[in-house]
Amino acid sequence: MTSDSIAVRAVSACYALMAAVTVLATAVGFWLSYAGLHSFAVRAGLSGPEAWAWPSSVDLFILAGELGITISTLRGGHPDWRAWGYFAAGCAPSVMFNVLHVAVHAPGWGRYAVAATPPLAAVLALAALMQQVISLPAALAHLHGRTVSSPVASDAETAATASLRATLAAGNPWSQNQLQEQFRLTRAQAAKIRQQVLAGSNGHQAPEAPA
């Protein structure tokens, strides 16, 4: 086993460990945050199922923001600032209400904040989802072009180059039109391949074969 392979395995193991630790830390953070928000909801006047459901309107919105950041990063390599904005819009009230839940009594405006949070979270979550839906066609086109179109074009050019070299060695090289027709290349691709192959044939320019 070479030192490079050992380094690659070590880096992969560190990535896996980092991912596991991140998931664990996130789960613990959501659990404690949920408990704090539930306590604040109770002090603000909610009870029963409502008190248990209210924290979800805050913490699940944070999760939606995290997913938006992940999607935008995977799609284009750079996170969308709007996804970070939605994430911050969920984190801010979560942190504030978690801090306030340690107070002996909830502030007077706490009831209004508790009442306003669910509809605001629903509206912002819908806006975040629509942002991803609107950008989905462009994202799919980008991914399709990166993972499908490019390799196909590259394979066609490679095959055309090898074939041209073989026909050149036989004394009857493909013409530009033949390269375009046989390998479905554009005029620019065919011209580039002929120029590269013929320039490398010991400086002897082969005659243009008839189409």
C-alpha distance (Angstrom), angle and dihedral (degrees) to the residues before:
residue distance angle dihedral
M1 . . .
T2 3.80 . .
S3 3.76 126.3 .
D4 3.83 90.1 -112.5
S5 3.81 92.8 56.0
I6 3.80 90.4 47.3
A7 3.80 90.0 51.6
V8 3.81 91.7 48.8
R9 3.80 91.5 50.7
A10 3.80 91.4 47.1
V11 3.80 92.0 51.2
S12 3.83 91.2 47.2
A13 3.81 90.4 50.1
C14 3.82 90.6 50.1
Y15 3.81 90.7 50.7
A16 3.82 90.9 50.3
L17 3.82 91.9 47.2
M18 3.80 91.5 47.3
A19 3.81 90.8 50.8
A20 3.83 91.8 49.5
V21 3.81 92.7 47.8
T22 3.80 91.1 47.2
V23 3.81 92.2 51.6
L24 3.81 90.9 47.9
A25 3.80 93.5 47.5
T26 3.82 90.6 47.8
A27 3.80 92.2 50.1
V28 3.81 92.4 49.5
G29 3.80 90.8 45.4
F30 3.81 92.4 51.9
W31 3.81 91.1 47.4
L32 3.82 93.9 52.3
S33 3.79 92.2 40.7
Y34 3.80 90.5 51.5
A35 3.81 90.6 51.9
G36 3.80 91.8 50.4
L37 3.79 93.5 47.6
H38 3.79 91.0 48.3
S39 3.80 89.9 52.8
F40 3.80 90.9 50.5
A41 3.81 91.5 47.9
V42 3.80 90.9 53.1
R43 3.80 91.9 50.1
A44 3.81 89.7 47.9
G45 3.81 91.3 57.6
L46 3.82 106.6 -90.2
S47 3.79 120.8 125.7
G48 3.79 141.5 177.2
P49 3.82 118.4 3.9
E50 3.81 92.0 -8.4
A51 3.79 91.8 60.1
W52 3.81 90.3 49.7
A53 3.81 94.2 45.7
W54 3.81 97.8 46.4
P55 3.84 96.6 72.5
S56 3.80 89.4 57.1
S57 3.80 90.8 64.0
V58 3.80 88.1 62.2
D59 3.80 105.8 34.9
L60 3.80 96.9 39.8
F61 3.78 88.2 54.3
I62 3.81 88.2 57.1
L63 3.80 87.7 53.9
A64 3.81 90.1 50.9
G65 3.81 89.6 53.0
E66 3.81 91.1 49.4
L67 3.80 90.6 51.7
G68 3.80 90.5 49.7
I69 3.81 90.6 52.6
T70 3.80 90.9 48.6
I71 3.81 93.5 48.2
S72 3.80 94.3 48.0
T73 3.82 91.5 47.0
L74 3.81 93.6 50.3
R75 3.79 91.3 44.2
G76 3.78 100.8 52.0
G77 3.78 107.6 3.4
H78 3.80 92.1 -111.1
P79 3.81 126.4 78.3
D80 3.78 117.3 -117.7
W81 3.82 113.4 -113.6
R82 3.80 88.9 -139.5
A83 3.80 90.5 59.3
W84 3.80 88.8 52.4
G85 3.81 88.2 49.2
Y86 3.80 92.0 55.2
F87 3.80 89.7 46.6
A88 3.81 90.8 52.1
A89 3.81 90.6 46.8
G90 3.81 88.1 59.7
C91 3.81 96.9 40.9
A92 3.80 96.2 50.5
P93 3.83 97.9 61.5
S94 3.80 91.2 37.4
V95 3.80 92.0 56.7
M96 3.80 92.8 42.0
F97 3.81 95.5 49.9
N98 3.81 91.9 43.9
V99 3.80 89.7 54.1
L100 3.80 92.6 46.3
H101 3.81 94.2 50.1
V102 3.82 90.5 74.6
A103 3.81 90.6 63.1
V104 3.77 116.2 102.9
H105 3.79 91.4 -126.3
A106 3.79 128.7 24.0
P107 3.82 114.5 -115.4
G108 3.78 117.6 -100.5
W109 3.79 92.8 -107.4
G110 3.81 90.8 51.6
R111 3.80 93.0 93.2
Y112 3.80 91.1 53.9
A113 3.80 92.2 47.4
V114 3.81 91.2 50.2
A115 3.79 90.7 49.6
A116 3.83 94.6 47.2
T117 3.81 98.3 45.1
P118 3.85 101.7 74.5
P119 3.84 98.0 52.9
L120 3.80 92.3 42.2
A121 3.81 90.6 50.1
A122 3.80 90.9 48.8
V123 3.81 92.6 51.3
L124 3.81 94.0 46.9
A125 3.82 92.0 45.2
L126 3.81 89.7 53.0
A127 3.81 90.4 48.8
A128 3.82 90.1 50.9
L129 3.80 91.1 49.8
M130 3.80 92.9 48.1
Q131 3.80 89.7 50.9
Q132 3.80 89.6 58.6
V133 3.80 93.2 43.1
I134 3.82 92.7 51.5
S135 3.81 91.6 50.4
L136 3.83 93.6 43.6
P137 3.85 98.1 92.6
A138 3.80 92.5 51.4
A139 3.80 90.7 45.1
L140 3.81 92.8 51.3
A141 3.80 91.1 47.3
H142 3.79 90.4 50.4
L143 3.79 93.4 49.0
H144 3.80 92.2 44.3
G145 3.77 91.7 51.6
R146 3.80 92.0 46.9
T147 3.80 98.4 46.3
V148 3.81 103.5 30.0
S149 3.78 114.9 19.0
S150 3.80 98.2 45.7
P151 3.82 97.2 51.1
V152 3.82 91.2 46.6
A153 3.79 92.3 51.1
S154 3.80 90.6 46.3
D155 3.83 92.1 51.0
A156 3.80 91.4 49.7
E157 3.79 92.0 50.6
T158 3.81 91.1 47.6
A159 3.80 92.0 50.6
A160 3.80 91.7 46.3
T161 3.80 91.4 50.5
A162 3.82 92.6 50.6
S163 3.79 92.1 46.5
L164 3.80 93.3 48.5
R165 3.78 90.9 51.6
A166 3.81 90.4 51.0
T167 3.81 93.4 49.6
L168 3.80 90.3 44.5
A169 3.80 90.4 54.5
A170 3.81 88.6 50.7
G171 3.81 90.2 53.1
N172 3.78 97.1 -112.6
P173 3.82 108.6 85.2
W174 3.78 123.1 -169.4
S175 3.78 114.7 -95.6
Q176 3.78 120.3 -128.4
N177 3.79 91.3 -104.6
Q178 3.80 91.3 50.5
L179 3.81 91.2 51.5
Q180 3.79 89.8 51.4
E181 3.79 93.5 49.5
Q182 3.80 99.3 40.3
F183 3.82 97.8 44.4
R184 3.83 100.7 25.2
L185 3.78 93.1 -119.7
T186 3.76 128.5 158.0
R187 3.79 119.6 -110.4
A188 3.81 90.3 -105.8
Q189 3.82 92.8 50.9
A190 3.80 93.1 48.4
A191 3.80 92.4 47.3
K192 3.79 91.7 49.0
I193 3.82 92.8 50.4
R194 3.82 93.0 48.8
Q195 3.78 91.2 48.2
Q196 3.81 93.2 50.2
V197 3.82 95.9 45.1
L198 3.78 96.4 42.9
A199 3.79 92.2 45.4
G200 3.79 89.0 55.4
S201 3.79 95.9 49.3
N202 3.81 94.6 97.3
G203 3.77 91.7 -78.4
H204 3.83 94.0 -66.5
Q205 3.79 111.3 129.0
A206 3.78 110.9 -143.1
P207 3.78 117.3 -138.3
E208 3.77 119.1 -102.2
A209 3.79 108.4 -97.4
P210 3.77 116.8 -137.0
A211 3.77 116.4 -98.4
